[in-house]
Amino acid sequence: MEQCACVERELDKVLQKFLTYGQHCEQSLEELLHYVGQLRAELASAGGWPPLQVPCDSLPEDMGDPKLLSDRVPEGR
């Protein structure tokens, strides 16, 4: 019976660690979303690029390629 209690305590420790990690990840993601929102607002108010209206998961895979990005940069930038 003592072994069952010991396993149960260890299980509680592991579950608590996962819960804490999940809360930390959620908080970090919320902070990142807030920061990205601020950057988007700053870019929009600067009169540069128009605000992005496309969900990130639907962006083309070539968005990170500098050669392809040069075609999308407006003249004078």
C-alpha positions as CSV (number, residue, x, y, z in Angstrom):
1,M,0.0,0.0,0.0
2,E,2.9,2.3,0.8
3,Q,4.2,1.8,-2.8
4,C,0.8,2.9,-4.3
5,A,0.9,6.1,-2.1
6,C,4.5,6.8,-3.3
7,V,3.5,6.4,-6.9
8,E,0.5,8.6,-6.4
9,R,2.7,11.4,-4.9
10,E,5.1,11.2,-7.8
11,L,2.2,11.3,-10.2
12,D,0.9,14.4,-8.5
13,K,4.4,16.0,-8.8
14,V,4.5,15.2,-12.5
15,L,1.0,16.5,-13.1
16,Q,1.8,19.7,-11.2
17,K,4.9,20.3,-13.4
18,F,2.9,19.8,-16.6
19,L,0.2,22.2,-15.3
20,T,2.8,24.8,-14.4
21,Y,4.5,24.4,-17.8
22,G,1.2,24.8,-19.6
23,Q,0.4,28.0,-17.7
24,H,3.9,29.3,-18.4
25,C,3.5,28.5,-22.2
26,E,0.1,30.1,-22.2
27,Q,1.4,33.3,-20.6
28,S,4.3,33.5,-23.0
29,L,2.1,33.1,-26.0
30,E,-0.2,35.8,-24.7
31,E,2.8,38.1,-24.2
32,L,4.0,37.4,-27.8
33,L,0.6,38.0,-29.3
34,H,0.4,41.3,-27.4
35,Y,3.9,42.3,-28.7
36,V,3.0,41.3,-32.3
37,G,-0.2,43.4,-32.0
38,Q,1.8,46.4,-30.9
39,L,4.3,46.0,-33.7
40,R,1.5,45.7,-36.3
41,A,-0.1,48.9,-34.9
42,E,3.2,50.7,-35.0
43,L,3.8,49.6,-38.6
44,A,0.3,50.6,-39.6
45,S,0.6,54.0,-37.9
46,A,4.0,54.7,-39.6
47,G,2.3,54.6,-43.0
48,G,4.5,51.7,-44.1
49,W,3.1,48.3,-45.0
50,P,-0.6,47.8,-44.8
51,P,-1.8,45.8,-41.7
52,L,-1.6,42.1,-42.3
53,Q,-5.1,40.6,-42.6
54,V,-4.1,37.1,-43.6
55,P,-3.7,34.4,-40.9
56,C,-0.1,33.4,-40.5
57,D,-0.8,29.7,-41.3
58,S,-2.0,30.6,-44.7
59,L,1.0,32.7,-45.8
60,P,3.1,31.3,-48.6
61,E,6.1,29.3,-47.6
62,D,8.4,31.6,-49.7
63,M,7.7,34.6,-47.4
64,G,11.1,34.1,-45.7
65,D,13.2,34.0,-48.9
66,P,14.9,37.4,-49.3
67,K,15.1,37.1,-53.1
68,L,11.3,36.7,-53.3
69,L,10.7,39.4,-50.7
70,S,12.5,42.0,-52.8
71,D,9.7,41.7,-55.4
72,R,7.2,42.6,-52.7
73,V,9.0,45.7,-51.3
74,P,7.5,49.0,-52.6
75,E,9.7,51.3,-54.5
76,G,11.8,53.8,-52.4
77,R,12.1,51.4,-49.4
